[in-house]
Each structure stands twice: as C-alpha cells, then as structure tokens.
Amino acid sequence: MRLKGKAHKFGANVDTDVIIPARYLNVSEPGELAKHCMEDIAPEFIANAKPGDIIVATTNFGCGSSREHAPLAIKACGISCVIAQSFARIFFRNAINIGLPLLESPEAVKETESGDTLEVDLASGTINNISKNKVCIANPYPAFMMEIINAGGLIQFTKKGEEHLSS
Amino acid sequence: MTTLAGKILTAHSNKKEISPGEFLNIRVDLVLANDVTAPLAIKEFQRLGISKVFDPKKVVMVPDHFCPNKDIKSAEQAKLIRKFAEEQGLIYFEVGRMGIEHVLLPEKGLVLPGQVVVGADSHTCTYGALGAFSTGMGSTDIAVAMATGEIWMKVPPTIKFIYHGALPEWVSGKDLILYTIGDIGVDGALYSVMEFTGEAIDELSIDGRFTMANMAIEAGAKAGIFNIDDKTKEYMATHSNKAYSTYQSDEDAEYVKIIEYDVSKIEPQIAFPHLPSNTKPVSQVGDIKLDQVVIGSCTNGRLSDLRVAARILRGKQIHPKLRCIIIPGSQRVYLDALREGLIESFVEAGAAVSTPTCGPCLGGHMGVLAAGERCLSTTNRNFVGRMGSPQSEVYLANPAIAAASAILGRIGTPEEVIS
C-alpha cells in the first residue's frame, strides 16, 4: 500500500493528552475526536491536515494515557501514517490494533521538515521524501505484528484465530 | 537466572522458558476498564461476535474518571458500561461504593501477587507494588482480553533499580519515582519492566510502593514491580483470603541495566511543567505562586497520603488566594479518614473534600484550571493542558509538599509551616 501526503512535524514526547485532550473523552466517535486532535499544541493542525498527510515526530510519540481515542483521532483526521524515531508502547499497540500504520525511522525523521511531500510504501517500509529527494527504509515489523496488520487489526486477527480454533 | 516479571509471564504462557523480545499469548487473571475506555472496548468486544466475556468474575469495570457524571455525554458513557456490566455479570462498583480504580482494586483484594492484570488505563501498572505483573493497554486489547482471557505481549527486559540508604523526613515513594524519572527521562524505561529493590524499598510502605509502581508508565515502562516481602504478605492478609503464588527474582537474574541511587541525599522532588521528568529538588524551585493544590489520585490518594497531609494542615488555614482540593481515593479511604478526624482537619483548614474521582487529574471536573493558573498536584502527569487550559501549569509533588504549599500559597516545605 502506497501512502502520499504532506508532513506535519512534531518534536519529542507528544503525549496522548495533547493528541486528544481528556476534556473531549466524553464521546468515543472518531469523527468527533478528530475535531480536537493536537489543538493544545498545534491549533492549526486540524485545518491543515489533508487526507493522506503524515505526522512525523521525534522520540516517544504517544506517551502517557492509554486512550485509544488518540490513534482514532489521528486516523479520523485523514492522517495516513505516523513516522517517528520511537513510539510509546501503549500507543504503538493501539495504533496497530486499529489499523493506523506506524513507521520507525530516525533517519527519515531527521531529514523531514513540515510541508515536505512524503511517499510511503508500507510493504517495504520505504519512505521517500520527494521534496528532499531522499529515500529511507523504516525498521521492519516483527513477523507476529505483521500478521495483526495483515489481518486488518486485532479484532479481525482474533476472529480468524477463533475460527481456526473452532474448525 | 530469571526475573520476577519473567517468572510471572512464564507461568501465564504455554512455554517453560521465555526470553525478552519474544511474542507470546499470555493468560490474564484480571481485566479492567473505566468509564472513558470501556465504551470503546465494549464496541470492539461486540465486533468480535462473542456473546459472553471469558469469565465475568475476572472482568472489572469502575466508573471513576468523569463520575459522578460531570455532563450528559459522560452520563451516557457511564450508563453504557453499567448496562454492559449488568448484562455480563461483571464486577462493577457504582458511585458511592467505587473508588479510583487503582486504589480500589487492591483494597478489595481483587489483585494478588504473581497475577497478570491488564487494564484499559495506563496506570494499571500500579499493582506491581504487590508483586503482580500489571500493565496498561488500549480498549481493543482489553476487548480481546475480555473475550478470550488472553492477550499478546512482547516479553519485556527488566531494569533493576537499587535504592540504598534511609529516606530523609518528608521524602516518600513519590520523590523516589520522580527522582528516578528525572534521571532516566520519560522514555528511560521504554518497553521495559522497572524492578524496584534495595533497603529503602524494604522500608517503604505498600502505599509508597503503589505510588512508585503507578508512575512506572511515566518513564515509558510496561510495568513497575516489587518483590514480595513481609509487608506484601501483611497487606494481603488484611485484604484477601485467596491463595497466591510468591515469585521472587533470582539472585543471578538477567537485567538489561542496573541503576543505583543513594536515597539519603534525595530531597522532596517537584516536577515542573510540562513533563514528569522535569524535576528539581524542592530547595531549588524558587518562588512559585500557586492558585490550586490537589491532593489525591491513583498516585497519592491513599490513607497514608491523607494522614501526611492532615499532619501538616491540622490547625492551619489554606492560603486565602488558593483553592485546595482533597480527594480520598476510595470510599474506604474516605471513611477511614473521616473516622480518624482527617477530613475534619481538611474542612476546618478551608479545603474542599470530594467523593472519590479521577476528576481534576485529567482536567475532567472537580478542579479544572483556567488559562494562566498554576496548580501543584500529587497526581502523575503535568502535560500541556492535562488539568484544563493549555495555558495552565501543573507541578507534581508528594502530599507533604502539597499540604505545606496549600498553606503558603507557593511551593514550599513542611518545615516552613510546622513549628
């Protein structure tokens, strides 16, 4: 799957409270959550994010609260994937489980500025910064995680497992 | 040569030996969700097409975040989880009988040493204080755990922390964990288990251990864990009559890193905005005026925390320009505090005392901050906008510092207010 969009660059330790502030967690609908994504640290983000765009961040992206509302809000903004130097572990699980692709590539993060056009090939982990004419390869997913991703998320993966067990 | 965490995970897997980095299905002993995370988990559970949870006596739901309901939408979410809990016959605690989940579950004897507990709340790591492997996850993970009684995990490596020496007065578990996070950073234990050991830990109360394990997530850890000792056994004897397994780390267990501290040199710690790692010893904070102080939460809302606060607030008055909000972590804590006269001291000092709720910690209700306001809180996070306006500031500290600061109207120490 190929993804293409403009980069929105963030720094280190972007926590899930700023991705989606708790004051909006009295609802669970992704579309509602998306209206407030990143508003406390980047109020212009929601208006600027176009379908296919990519969030790029440095270390420990998604730290803090376990709220799955965070990757749901990002996905519902039309963001096609997040590229970071590293991810916080609960956010990482949540994103994989709900089908928001994540890529770890310190090199790509270093090269990318906000507004750059990126093209990502998820199958190979190739990140092409078209604006900078620079290609990087993300760290590959472990095989077990690829199975969850290929199934379309944890629910589908589990359903398949249950069917397999009962057959 | 196995760590405590490794032994617990092995006992909950289908393998005889496991090693860090391995992906495994792990059997869970308890699954937890709250009024914010359960609605999504229930929705995903229903997508699985499974009609019943794997074991209703191993699934707990606690409406603690925006409860008692703060608005109509929160009321709808609470209603949804109440209905699901009733239909499925789950363990459920209603307002008036509930507490903040991580104060409540151990108190009710629902968590045992040696267990694996997963919760749709990042502070589920709190139960490591009892020698359980407990970790926070998202709603979809919890939906699968509710349905199957199992969850996938990547076996984490363990970092051993050794705390030498004796704690100075007014220095608590909160200060040890803030100091540690200040040292290693908010991703200093990413994906790892933090195992807390040493003579200062041997001396630390179970409440102090809850506080430390609670904030392991603030260093990015998957779990924080303590070996079982006499204090653990005593706690269990008074909270549960169930049998449990007692695993210990082997003397020659393999650690990815060993970090040692001399606690006798540690002062009370203050985490400045906007990261828990942004710590300073209290002697170096300068003049920081405050608008609000919050004492409570899953980090510091237990009876011993309230006793410390009452020791300082008794017979004193809250600073006239400051709001002090004190929230017992559970009904049990509330009642004990009432009987001991702590609540009376708080009310007489001019503090607001609330029924248990996570409320202000995550900017939900019961003490949300306006732009430009500063709050010192015994909670666990001081991120941008965590307690309200993105232009507000949150400082984290222990309950003694919080109580003293509430009297002073600025960040200060108990020595300044106790004669």
Boltz contact constraints between the chains, C-beta under 6 A:
constraints:
  - contact:
      token1: [A, 13]
      token2: [B, 186]
      max_distance: 6.0
  - contact:
      token1: [A, 15]
      token2: [B, 383]
      max_distance: 6.0
  - contact:
      token1: [A, 17]
      token2: [B, 383]
      max_distance: 6.0
  - contact:
      token1: [A, 17]
      token2: [B, 386]
      max_distance: 6.0
  - contact:
      token1: [A, 18]
      token2: [B, 384]
      max_distance: 6.0
  - contact:
      token1: [A, 21]
      token2: [B, 385]
      max_distance: 6.0
  - contact:
      token1: [A, 22]
      token2: [B, 362]
      max_distance: 6.0
  - contact:
      token1: [A, 22]
      token2: [B, 363]
      max_distance: 6.0
  - contact:
      token1: [A, 22]
      token2: [B, 364]
      max_distance: 6.0
  - contact:
      token1: [A, 23]
      token2: [B, 363]
      max_distance: 6.0
  - contact:
      token1: [A, 25]
      token2: [B, 36]
      max_distance: 6.0
  - contact:
      token1: [A, 26]
      token2: [B, 73]
      max_distance: 6.0
  - contact:
      token1: [A, 26]
      token2: [B, 74]
      max_distance: 6.0
  - contact:
      token1: [A, 27]
      token2: [B, 73]
      max_distance: 6.0
  - contact:
      token1: [A, 28]
      token2: [B, 39]
      max_distance: 6.0
  - contact:
      token1: [A, 28]
      token2: [B, 40]
      max_distance: 6.0
  - contact:
      token1: [A, 40]
      token2: [B, 384]
      max_distance: 6.0
  - contact:
      token1: [A, 40]
      token2: [B, 385]
      max_distance: 6.0
  - contact:
      token1: [A, 40]
      token2: [B, 390]
      max_distance: 6.0
  - contact:
      token1: [A, 41]
      token2: [B, 384]
      max_distance: 6.0
  - contact:
      token1: [A, 60]
      token2: [B, 187]
      max_distance: 6.0
  - contact:
      token1: [A, 63]
      token2: [B, 186]
      max_distance: 6.0
  - contact:
      token1: [A, 65]
      token2: [B, 122]
      max_distance: 6.0
  - contact:
      token1: [A, 66]
      token2: [B, 121]
      max_distance: 6.0
  - contact:
      token1: [A, 66]
      token2: [B, 122]
      max_distance: 6.0
  - contact:
      token1: [A, 66]
      token2: [B, 136]
      max_distance: 6.0
  - contact:
      token1: [A, 66]
      token2: [B, 138]
      max_distance: 6.0
  - contact:
      token1: [A, 68]
      token2: [B, 40]
      max_distance: 6.0
  - contact:
      token1: [A, 68]
      token2: [B, 138]
      max_distance: 6.0
  - contact:
      token1: [A, 68]
      token2: [B, 139]
      max_distance: 6.0
  - contact:
      token1: [A, 88]
      token2: [B, 220]
      max_distance: 6.0
  - contact:
      token1: [A, 89]
      token2: [B, 191]
      max_distance: 6.0
  - contact:
      token1: [A, 89]
      token2: [B, 222]
      max_distance: 6.0
  - contact:
      token1: [A, 90]
      token2: [B, 122]
      max_distance: 6.0
  - contact:
      token1: [A, 90]
      token2: [B, 136]
      max_distance: 6.0
  - contact:
      token1: [A, 94]
      token2: [B, 138]
      max_distance: 6.0
  - contact:
      token1: [A, 97]
      token2: [B, 140]
      max_distance: 6.0
  - contact:
      token1: [A, 144]
      token2: [B, 23]
      max_distance: 6.0
  - contact:
      token1: [A, 154]
      token2: [B, 140]
      max_distance: 6.0
  - contact:
      token1: [A, 154]
      token2: [B, 144]
      max_distance: 6.0
  - contact:
      token1: [A, 155]
      token2: [B, 44]
      max_distance: 6.0
  - contact:
      token1: [A, 155]
      token2: [B, 47]
      max_distance: 6.0
  - contact:
      token1: [A, 155]
      token2: [B, 48]
      max_distance: 6.0
  - contact:
      token1: [A, 158]
      token2: [B, 144]
      max_distance: 6.0
